[in-house]
Amino acid sequence: MKTRVAMMFGGKSVEHEVSVISGIQAILNMDTDKYEVIPVYMTKNNEMYIGEEVGKIESYKNIPELLHKSQRVMMINESGKVQLIPFPLKKFGKNRGVEIDVAFPVVHGTNVEDGAFQGYLKTVGIPFVGCDVTASAVGMDKYIMKAILKESGVPVLDAQLYTLSDYADMDALLDKIENKLGYPVIVKPVNLGSSVGISVAKNRIELANSVDDAFRYATKVLVEHAISRLREINCSVLGDENEAIASECEEPLHSKDILSYEDKYVSNGKGGASKGMAGVSRKIPAQLTPERREEIRELAVRSFRALGCNGVSRIDFMIDEEHDKLYFNEINTIPGSLAFYLWEPVGIPYKELLDRMIQLALKRVRTEESIIFTFDTNILNSASFGGSKGAKL
């Protein structure tokens, strides 16, 4: 009997469209002899839809029409079985749902990749692919992530964190950044991916524009020194916190100081349909010495395990060529295109990669089932509030 997989993509995120591309790429590469795939589109309001058109990329040229042709559903757990039930519920007759065995989130960005959606799936009680709630949240928050990795001995650039209260006095904020970091600096929303809201500033005017742009997408902004002679190297990791392996390394090519959203998802289309991260201009393998390549791959695995990740992540590194230093930049716990293009060069085709990710999810379920989360107690039998002041527990 085939395992029924709900491939979930979209969601309330500025990376919504990228997620649709990544999700449908994954659907087209699933092992259909082993898995029955149910495409689940999540709107920008996090409403879930299923139907024949949901798994076709052409349908997303007209989303209102797609939704009209599709069935809105909600996820429920009944007697330990999770189903996608039509919504709204019928008042009369049976509400027949689609039973699913595992959820496969292929989502990017705030509200879906940051632990919020993972928490929902965990509460519903459906096994899900990828990082758990904690690792997802930590991986999305660049400041917390840096603190954990620094404690684990992973080299990261020092950074300053600023909030909306700092932003309220722009002149004072710019003074702080100039005094602590100087120029050039890179400004980032603390919890976004796909290079959204990220820019380099080389003077005060550019800095003000960068800060304004970053605060459009987040309530906290990270600022760090920008490396002048920068090489960006990416490496993917597959596994869990106990055992993991590294992919081939790549060097993405970009048109500006940093790899932009347009570099990743727009320019690669060249007049045709975007292929997501799979279409980015890049060198694979990256031109590195054997020693530097292994250093990056080892550091990628160490970082992945330190953050408690699961499934596939892509880790982006920076090389400061002026001082020949390597730094961890950020992790994408659900990377665009699931970074399949980094695994094929080391002998793992996309179909096998997806299979391994699902098996890792099921392995985690087996491990969690061996852990005691509840125990019998008679505390409620003896509980009494004993008057207006109540009782102390």
N, C-alpha and C positions, 0 to 999 in steps of 0.2 A: 504494500500500500504506500502511495506516495505521501511525503510530508507536505502539508499545505502551508505555503509561505505567503504572508501578506507583505508585499513590497510596497513600502510607504514613502511617499515623496511629496514635496511642496512645502506647505506650512507657512505660518506667520513669521516671515523673515525677509530681509532685504535680499537674501540669496535664494528666494523662492524659485525663480526661473532656472537657476543653475541646478537646483535640486531636481527639478523635473527632468532635465537632460540626463543627470547622473542616474536617476531612478530607472528611466526607460532603457538606458544603456545596459543596466544590470539585468533588467527583465529579459532583454534580447539575448543575454549570454548565460542564462540559468540552464542547469542540467534538467531538461524536462522529462527525462527518464526516471529521475529520482525525486523531483519536486514538482508540485502543482502550484503555479504562481498566481496570486490574486493581486493585481495592481490596485493600489489605494491612493487616490489623489487627495491631498489635503489642501484646501483653499487657503487664501491669505487670512481667513477668519478661523482656520483650523477645523473646518467642517470636512468630513470624510465622505468620499464618493467612490463607488465601484461601478463597473459596467464594461461593455465591449470596447468602447472608445477610449477608456482611461489609459490603456497601455500603448496608445498610438501617438507618437510625437506630433503628427499632423493635426490632431484634434485640438492642440493647445494654441492654434492660430486664432481660435474663436472660443474662449473659455465659457462665456455664457451659454453658447449652443451646446458645448460639451456637457455642462452641468444639467441642462435641460434633458439630454439624452441619457443621463446616468442616474444612479440611485444613491441618494444620501443614506449613510449608515451610521450607526454608533456601535461601540465595542462594549460587550457585556460578558461577564463571567457567570455562567450558570452551572452549578454542580461541578466545578473544576474545569469546565469546557468553555473556551472563549469563542464567541461568535461575533460576526458583523451583522447587526440586525437593522432592517429598514427603519428609517426615521423620517417623519413621525410614525409612531406605532399605530397599527390599525386597531380601531375600537372593537371590531368584530372579526372573527376568524383568526387563523394562526399567523404570527409574525415569523415567517421562516427566515432564518439567518444562514450565513455561510460560516461554517466552523473553520478555525485556523489553528495551526499548531505552533507557529513561530512568527513573530513580527520582524521585519527586516527594514529598519529605518535608513533611508538614504536621503538624509536631510542635512541642511547646512545652516549654521548661524544661530543667532539668538532666538529663544523660545522653542527651538526644536533640537539643536545639537548640544545645548548647554546644560543638559540634565533635566530640564523641565519636561520634555516629552518622554524621556527615559523613566522619570518618576511616575508619569501617568501609566506607562506600560507595566511597570512593576506593580503599581497599585491594582490595576486590572487583573494581573496575574498571568500575563502572557510572556513566555520566553522571548527574548529579543536579542538581535545581533548587535555586536559592538560594545562600546564602553558602558559601564554601569553609571548610576546617577553621579557618584562622587567624581569619578575620572572625567566624565563629560563636563561637569561644572568647572573643575579645576583646569581642564584643557582649554576651556573657552575664556577663562579669566586670565589674561596675560600677566597680570601683576602677581596674583597668588601662585600661578604656575612658576614664575621666576623664583619666588621665595622657596618653593619646595625643591626645585632643581638645584638652586644654589646650595641648599642644605645637603643635597645629595652629591655635591662635588661636580656638577655639570656647569661648564662655563657659560654664563649669560652676561649680557650688558647691563650695567646698572641703569635704573630707570626711576623717574619721578611720576607719582600718581596725583592727578588733580580732579576735583569734583566740581559740581555745579556752584558750590559756595565760592570756590576759587574763580570760577568763570564769571561770577557776578561783578568782579573788579578786574577787567581785562588788563589794564595798565599794570597793576600789581602782579598779575599772573605772568605777563610777558617779562617783567623784571625778574621774577623768580627763576624763570626758565633760562634767561640770558645769564644770570649770575651763577646758577648751578651747573649749567650744561654748555653754554656758549653755542656757537654755530659750527657746522650745520647740525640740525636735530631732525629726528623723525617723530611725527605725531600720529598716534593711533587711538581709535576707540578701544577700550580695554577688552571688549568681548565680541568683536566681529572678525570674520574671515573674508576670504576672496578679495583682499586689498581694499575693501570698501572703507572710505573715510580716512585712508592712510596717505600721508604725503610728507615730503621732505621740505624743510624751511631753511633758507640760507641767510635770511635777514629778518628784521622785525615785521615788515609788511607781510612777507610770506608766512611768518609764524602766526600772525593774527588770523590770516586766511585759513591756515591749517587747523588752528584751534577751533575756529568757527565751524569748519567742515566736520571735524571729528565729533564735536558736541551735537551735531545734527543726528548722529546715530547712536549715541550712548550718553549715560549720565556720568561716566568716569572716563578720563582720557590719560593715556600713558605717553610720556615723552622721554626719549633716550637719545644719546649721541648717535649721529648718523655716520657710518663708516664711509670715508671718502673713496677709497679704492676697494670696492666691494665686489665679491663674487658670491652669488647665492647658489647653494647646493642643496638638493632635496633628496631624501631617502625615505622609503616606506618601511614599516615594520608590521609583521603578522604574528599573532600569538596572544598570550595573556601575561599576567604579572609573574607567572612562574617560568614560562618558557616562550621565547620569541626568536624570530629570525629576521634578517634585514634583506631588502631588495637591492637592485642595482641603484646607483646614484645618477642623478640628472643635474644638468645646469640649465635652468630656464633662461630664455633670452627675452629681453624687454627693451622698450623704446625710451624709457625715462630712467630716473634715479632708482626707482623700485619697480617691481612687476605689478602693473596696474590691473584693475578689473577689465579694462578694454583689452590689454595684452592677453589675459586669460580666456575671455569668453566672447569678445566681439571681433577683434581683428583676425582671429584664426579661422573665422567662417569664410573669409575671402569671397563674399558674394553668395555663398551657399549657407547651409544650416550650420550652426555652431556645434562643435563636437565636445564642448565643455573643456575640462582640463586636458583631455586626450588630444586636443588640437593645438595646444600651446607650442610655439617654437621652442625647441630645446635640443640639447646635446645629450644623447643617451648612448653609451655611458659618458658621464662627465669626464673631461680630460683632467685626471688626477694621477698623482704618483700612487703606486700600490699601497704605500704606507699611509698616505692621507685618505685614500679610499677606505681602507680598513679602519682607520681612526674614526671616520664619520659613521660607518656602519656599526661599529661597536658602541659609539656614543648614542646613536639612534636607539639601539636596543636597550641600553642602560636607562635612557630617558623614558622610554615607553614603559618599562617595568617600574621605574620610580614613581610614575604617575598612576600606576595601577590600570593600565589600558587593556583593552580586549578587542579582538577582531583585527581590522586594518587601520592604521593611522599613517599619515605622511608627516615627516618632521623636516622642517626647513632650517638650514644652517646658514651662517654667514662666515665668510673668510675675509679677514682684514688683511689684504695683500701688503699693505704698507708695513705692518708689524708681524705678518705671518701667524696670525692667531685665529683660532676657530671658535665660533660661538653658536650655541643653540639660539634659534630665533623664535620659532613657535611650532605648535603641533596642531594638526588638523585631525580630530578624532574620527570624523567622517569626511574624508577628503573628496574633492571633486573627481568624478569618474572612478572613485574608490582606488585611485592610483594604480589601476590594472596595468598601465603601460610601463610601470617600473618592475613588475613581476614577470612579465613575459620574457624579458632578456635573461632571467635566471631560471627559466624552465617551468614557470607556473602560469599556465594559461588562465584567462579570465574565468572560465567555467569552473576550474579547480579552485581558484581563489575564493569564489563565492561559496562553494561547497565547504571549504575549510572554515570560512567565517561562520557559517551556520552550525557546523559541528562544534566550534568553540563556544557558541551560545548554548548549545545543548549540554556541553560539558559543564558549563557554569551552573546550569540548572541542577544537574546531578550533584554537584558539590554543595550547592545551597540546600538541597533537600536533606543532606546529612547533618545540617546545623539545626540546633534547637532554637526556635524563635519564641515559643510559648511554653508555659508549664502550668500544671494544675495547682490551684490555690483556693482556699476557702475565705479569702479576705472579704469578698462581697457578702458572704453569709453572716459575718460578724460586724459589717459596717453599719454605723448609725451616726446621724448628724446630731443627735442628743440635744435638741433645743435650738434656740435662735442663733447661737454663736457657732454651731456646728462642732465638728470634731477634728482634731489634728491627726494626720496620717503619718 
